[in-house]
Amino acid sequence: MIFVIVIILIAFLALIPFLYVRITIQFQHAQDNDQLTIDIRLLRFLRYRFTVPLIEISKREAGFVTEQKTNTGKDEKTTFTVTDARERLAQVRQWFNRIVHLHTIVKKFLQKVSVLQFHWHTQVGVGDAAKTGMIVGLGWSIKYYIVAMVSKYMNVCSHPSISIVPFFQGAVSRTSFTCMIRFRIGYAILAGLKVVKHLKKGTRVTNDVESC
């Protein structure tokens, strides 16, 4: 009996890289209330869902930043030499190389991601017709750009649904966003291993530069 269970477990682990995982991201914004929900599903019986009330996080962060500002000490003088400038320039080059290579890794992974659903609906108004019209026009530009980027880097399986409704009678800000994606676990594991390898390589290069 134990042998059969072990065989089944090994077979399941071997199949994991070929299984699809589906992630649904939902964001709801209504005036001062924000909520982010992420639903992760594997097969039909494995599901993990968590909700993040963003309004609470923003308040905590704001309080934390205030404490940091009030606890500042006396003014300290700092010097910036040519050597410091060279070190900063070397660090910028290293981070730039990391970003370029990470962009390549992420781009290859995104090509394996399928977008099953993309809904983004907004209602906005500031109480002034002219300003509301400008905001609506800017919003359409941003949404079209994001949809174009999603279509460029991912496999879009359904037509995106987007809208912006102007509200001229007062100040209103509402947004409903839903995005459902699907990909094989193996592709995510492979991309993660490449990212870890790249970061370790970058750290090793940084240590070599500092030792010089």
Helices and strands as residue ranges (DSSP letters): H 2-15, G 16-18, E 20-30, E 33-42, E 46-52, H 54-70, H 82-110, E 114-126, H 129-153, E 155-156, E 161-166, E 171-184, H 185-211
